[in-house]
């Protein structure tokens, strides 16, 4: 997992809880990194899951609710630190159509060994489409949050129907998506 995701999680905790909570989350886990994260470095995937699980336990949030909230926060966090090209899109659908060729291309340019999830958006109409997500990490609930954050950024709302899920044995996740 890219270090920038850990940086985002830390900022999420600081904005929504406190430094005390972040320190408790770090102290409650044995972390190979020691809990110190550099944006461009790569860390074991299990660390972010340990941190998120501890955070949700401390805040008494169901894990899926916490992951979705983090995903929503993560979009804005990455937008501020991502490629300038992200600023040119006029809506979420346009961004989704070019996500792989812009955002993930930029991640791979900086770190050629980075593992990024795969997103594919197929428009059905001006306001709807099918979104497919595949990742060995199976963080589809974070992907839902990212999509919610993207829609919010573009002054849209999004309705998601999760029609296939990797957690139910499917090869990938799929959503019917409606924007308004």
Protein Blocks (a to p, Z undefined) as FASTA:
>chain_A
ZZklmmmmmmmmmmmmcfklmmmmmmmpccfklopacfkbccdfklmmmmmmmmmmmnop
afklmmmmmmmmmmmmmmmmmcfklmmpcbfklmmmmmmmmmmmmmmmmmmmbccddddd
ddfblmbccdddddfklpmkmmmmmmmmmmmmnopacddddfbdfknopabdcdddddZZ
